[in-house]
Amino acid sequence: MPLAIGTQTVGSVIRPAAYCGVVGFRPTYGRIPITGVIPNAPSFDTLGTFTADLAGAALAAPLLCDGWRAEHGGAAAPVLGVPDGTYLEHAEPAALRAFEEQLARLARAGFTVRRVELFPDFAEIARRLQAVNRFELARSHADWFARFGGLYRPETVAGIRAGQGVAAEDRAAALEFRERLREWVAAAGTAAGVDLWLAPSATGGAPEGLHSTGDAVMSLPWSFLGRPALSLPAGRTPEGLPLGLQVVGAAGGDERLLAQAAFLEKVVAEG
């Protein structure tokens, strides 16, 4: 079985999986031990997988994730939630058009799709994640950076320098904010009867050249919350570049996410 393992702090499994037209699986934060992984931000760092299809992800997950519980009796077709609001506005027009086409295709296939106002202050979520990320990056690399700072790439140096200016109190406040947000999002999903949240996996197709690995913003809120997510291959840009559909489950519900995503995979692949 073709399998690759990668790490995601914000979007480094879901986004490249979409760019490459493969399945990316980022489990619930903490489901796969990260012992031995060089840290970025330990409050977010998660191991994930890249596979050719969902069956590959489902085969690898029980071997990698702690406490895996097989789904017995089959999963029901999920109710799909769309997080309306400023969050989705970060996707490029072509990616949003493809996303809407996927939603229409899923609705025609019989899925219930519900639009729910979510992340009303997305800028605040991004700011809080950034505070934790930068603080922990600077602290995790403090000893190495003092000795080998000249060997770090410029982007990492900038992140570490920024993190050196973040107070411990700001990190603590951001993590408290995360707990409140977790409760709020869970309650919103329950009230709307949503089983899985859907969003574009990335803002668009892969960027040209080597100057950037792309924008992780579409994964940002889910990584902040620690929820499990999948990227399923789902259509292409007008230029022919792969796009992905991000499918997000409940915290700790990795088994149900993989089982229910199987209902979606064939429908979105046809797009």
C-alpha positions as CSV (number, residue, x, y, z in Angstrom):
1,M,0.0,0.0,0.0
2,P,1.5,3.4,-1.0
3,L,1.7,5.4,2.3
4,A,3.5,8.5,3.4
5,I,3.5,10.1,6.9
6,G,3.7,13.8,7.5
7,T,3.1,16.3,10.2
8,Q,0.5,19.0,10.4
9,T,0.7,22.0,12.7
10,V,-1.8,24.1,10.8
11,G,-2.3,22.7,7.3
12,S,0.7,20.6,6.2
13,V,-1.2,17.3,5.6
14,I,-4.6,18.5,4.3
15,R,-3.2,21.2,2.0
16,P,-0.5,19.3,0.1
17,A,-2.8,16.3,-0.2
18,A,-5.2,18.5,-2.0
19,Y,-2.5,19.9,-4.2
20,C,-1.3,16.4,-5.2
21,G,-4.8,14.8,-5.7
22,V,-4.4,12.2,-3.0
23,V,-6.2,11.5,0.3
24,G,-4.7,13.3,3.4
25,F,-5.8,12.2,6.9
26,R,-5.1,14.3,10.0
27,P,-6.4,12.5,13.0
28,T,-7.7,14.1,16.2
29,Y,-4.8,15.9,18.0
30,G,-3.0,13.3,20.1
31,R,-4.3,10.1,18.4
32,I,-0.9,9.3,16.9
33,P,2.1,9.6,19.3
34,I,4.6,12.3,18.2
35,T,7.5,11.1,20.3
36,G,10.7,11.9,18.4
37,V,9.1,14.5,16.1
38,I,10.9,17.8,16.1
39,P,8.4,20.2,17.5
40,N,6.9,23.2,15.9
41,A,4.0,24.0,18.2
42,P,3.3,21.1,20.5
43,S,-0.3,22.2,21.2
44,F,-1.1,21.6,17.5
45,D,1.5,19.2,16.1
46,T,-0.1,16.1,14.7
47,L,1.0,13.2,12.6
48,G,-1.1,12.4,9.6
49,T,-1.0,10.2,6.5
50,F,-1.1,10.5,2.7
51,T,-2.6,7.6,0.7
52,A,-3.9,7.1,-2.8
53,D,-7.5,6.6,-1.6
54,L,-9.7,6.5,1.4
55,A,-9.3,2.7,1.7
56,G,-5.6,3.2,2.2
57,A,-6.2,5.7,5.0
58,A,-8.6,3.4,6.6
59,L,-6.1,0.6,6.5
60,A,-3.3,2.6,8.0
61,A,-5.3,4.5,10.7
62,P,-5.8,1.5,13.1
63,L,-2.1,0.7,13.0
64,L,-1.1,4.3,13.8
65,C,-3.8,5.7,16.0
66,D,-3.9,4.9,19.7
67,G,-7.1,3.2,21.0
68,W,-8.6,2.6,17.6
69,R,-12.2,1.2,17.8
70,A,-13.6,-0.4,14.7
71,E,-17.0,0.8,13.5
72,H,-19.5,-2.1,13.9
73,G,-22.8,-2.3,12.1
74,G,-21.9,0.2,9.4
75,A,-22.1,4.0,9.5
76,A,-25.2,5.9,8.4
77,A,-25.0,8.5,5.6
78,P,-23.9,11.7,7.3
79,V,-25.6,15.1,7.5
80,L,-23.2,17.6,6.0
81,G,-22.6,21.0,7.4
82,V,-21.2,24.0,5.6
83,P,-19.5,26.7,7.8
84,D,-20.9,29.9,6.3
85,G,-19.2,33.2,7.0
86,T,-15.9,34.9,6.6
87,Y,-13.9,31.6,6.9
88,L,-15.0,30.4,3.5
89,E,-14.3,33.8,2.0
90,H,-10.5,33.0,2.3
91,A,-10.8,30.5,-0.6
92,E,-10.2,31.7,-4.1
93,P,-13.2,32.2,-6.4
94,A,-12.3,29.1,-8.5
95,A,-12.0,27.0,-5.4
96,L,-15.3,28.3,-4.1
97,R,-17.1,27.6,-7.4
98,A,-15.7,24.0,-7.3
99,F,-16.8,23.7,-3.7
100,E,-20.3,24.8,-4.5
101,E,-20.4,22.3,-7.4
102,Q,-19.4,19.6,-5.0
103,L,-22.1,20.5,-2.6
104,A,-24.7,20.5,-5.4
105,R,-23.5,17.1,-6.5
106,L,-23.7,15.7,-3.0
107,A,-27.2,17.2,-2.6
108,R,-28.3,15.5,-5.9
109,A,-26.9,12.2,-4.6
110,G,-29.3,12.4,-1.6
111,F,-27.1,13.9,1.1
112,T,-28.6,16.5,3.5
113,V,-26.5,19.7,3.3
114,R,-27.0,22.4,5.9
115,R,-25.5,25.8,6.0
116,V,-24.6,27.0,9.5
117,E,-23.1,30.3,10.5
118,L,-19.8,29.4,12.1
119,F,-16.6,31.1,13.3
120,P,-18.2,34.6,13.5
121,D,-14.8,36.2,14.4
122,F,-12.4,34.2,12.2
123,A,-9.7,36.9,12.5
124,E,-9.7,36.4,16.3
125,I,-9.3,32.6,15.9
126,A,-6.4,33.1,13.6
127,R,-4.8,35.6,16.0
128,R,-5.1,33.2,18.9
129,L,-3.6,30.3,17.0
130,Q,-0.8,32.5,15.8
131,A,0.0,33.5,19.4
132,V,0.2,29.9,20.6
133,N,2.1,28.7,17.5
134,R,4.8,31.4,17.6
135,F,5.2,31.2,21.4
136,E,5.7,27.4,21.3
137,L,8.0,27.5,18.2
138,A,10.3,30.0,20.0
139,R,10.4,28.0,23.2
140,S,10.7,24.6,21.6
141,H,13.7,25.8,19.6
142,A,15.3,28.1,22.1
143,D,18.4,26.0,22.7
144,W,18.9,24.9,19.1
145,F,18.3,28.4,17.8
146,A,20.9,29.9,20.2
147,R,23.5,27.5,18.9
148,F,22.5,27.0,15.2
149,G,20.4,30.1,14.4
150,G,22.4,30.7,11.3
151,L,21.3,27.4,9.8
152,Y,17.5,28.1,10.1
153,R,15.6,29.1,7.0
154,P,14.5,32.8,7.0
155,E,10.8,32.0,7.5
156,T,11.5,30.0,10.6
157,V,13.8,32.7,12.0
158,A,11.0,35.2,11.5
159,G,8.5,32.9,13.3
160,I,10.9,32.4,16.2
161,R,11.7,36.1,16.5
162,A,7.9,36.8,16.6
163,G,7.4,34.1,19.2
164,Q,10.0,35.6,21.5
165,G,7.8,38.6,21.8
166,V,4.7,36.6,22.8
167,A,4.0,36.6,26.5
168,A,3.2,33.4,28.4
169,E,-0.1,35.0,29.5
170,D,-1.1,35.5,25.9
171,R,-0.6,31.9,25.1
172,A,-2.6,30.8,28.2
173,A,-5.4,33.1,27.2
174,A,-5.4,31.7,23.7
175,L,-5.7,28.2,25.0
176,E,-8.6,29.2,27.2
177,F,-10.2,30.8,24.2
178,R,-9.8,27.5,22.4
179,E,-11.6,25.5,25.1
180,R,-14.6,27.9,24.8
181,L,-14.6,27.7,21.0
182,R,-14.5,23.9,21.1
183,E,-17.6,23.9,23.3
184,W,-19.3,26.5,21.0
185,V,-18.6,24.6,17.8
186,A,-19.7,21.3,19.2
187,A,-22.9,22.8,20.4
188,A,-23.5,24.5,17.0
189,G,-23.0,21.2,15.2
190,T,-25.3,19.3,17.6
191,A,-28.0,22.0,17.3
192,A,-27.9,21.8,13.5
193,G,-27.7,18.0,13.4
194,V,-24.4,18.1,11.5
195,D,-22.3,14.9,11.4
196,L,-19.4,16.2,9.2
197,W,-18.3,19.7,8.3
198,L,-17.2,20.4,4.7
199,A,-14.9,23.1,3.3
200,P,-12.3,23.5,0.6
201,S,-9.0,21.8,1.6
202,A,-6.9,24.7,0.3
203,T,-7.5,28.2,-1.0
204,G,-7.0,26.9,-4.5
205,G,-4.6,24.9,-6.6
206,A,-0.9,24.5,-5.8
207,P,1.1,27.7,-6.1
208,E,3.6,27.9,-8.9
209,G,7.3,27.7,-8.1
210,L,9.1,27.0,-4.8
211,H,8.7,30.3,-3.1
212,S,5.6,29.2,-1.2
213,T,4.0,26.0,0.0
214,G,0.6,27.7,-0.1
215,D,-1.8,29.2,2.5
216,A,-2.9,26.9,5.4
217,V,-5.9,29.1,6.3
218,M,-8.6,26.6,5.3
219,S,-7.2,24.1,7.8
220,L,-6.6,26.8,10.5
221,P,-9.8,26.5,12.6
222,W,-10.0,22.8,12.6
223,S,-6.3,22.4,13.6
224,F,-6.8,25.0,16.3
225,L,-9.7,22.9,17.6
226,G,-7.8,19.6,17.2
227,R,-10.5,18.0,15.2
228,P,-9.8,15.1,12.7
229,A,-9.9,16.0,9.0
230,L,-9.6,14.4,5.6
231,S,-8.8,15.8,2.2
232,L,-10.6,13.9,-0.6
233,P,-9.6,14.6,-4.2
234,A,-12.4,16.7,-5.6
235,G,-12.2,18.3,-9.0
236,R,-9.7,20.6,-10.6
237,T,-9.0,24.3,-11.2
238,P,-9.6,25.7,-14.7
239,E,-5.9,25.2,-15.2
240,G,-6.2,21.5,-14.4
241,L,-4.6,21.5,-10.9
242,P,-6.1,19.1,-8.3
243,L,-8.5,20.4,-5.7
244,G,-9.6,18.8,-2.4
245,L,-12.7,18.6,-0.3
246,Q,-12.0,18.9,3.4
247,V,-14.2,16.7,5.6
248,V,-14.0,17.3,9.3
249,G,-15.4,15.1,12.1
250,A,-15.9,15.4,15.8
251,A,-13.0,15.4,18.2
252,G,-12.1,11.8,18.9
253,G,-14.5,10.6,16.2
254,D,-11.7,9.5,13.7
255,E,-13.3,6.1,13.2
256,R,-16.7,7.6,12.3
257,L,-15.1,10.2,10.1
258,L,-13.4,7.6,7.9
259,A,-16.5,5.4,7.8
260,Q,-18.8,8.2,6.8
261,A,-16.4,9.8,4.4
262,A,-16.7,6.6,2.3
263,F,-20.2,7.7,1.4
264,L,-18.7,10.9,-0.1
265,E,-15.6,9.7,-1.8
266,K,-17.1,8.3,-5.0
267,V,-19.5,11.3,-5.4
268,V,-16.8,14.0,-5.2
269,A,-14.3,12.0,-7.2
270,E,-16.7,12.1,-10.2
271,G,-16.4,15.9,-10.2
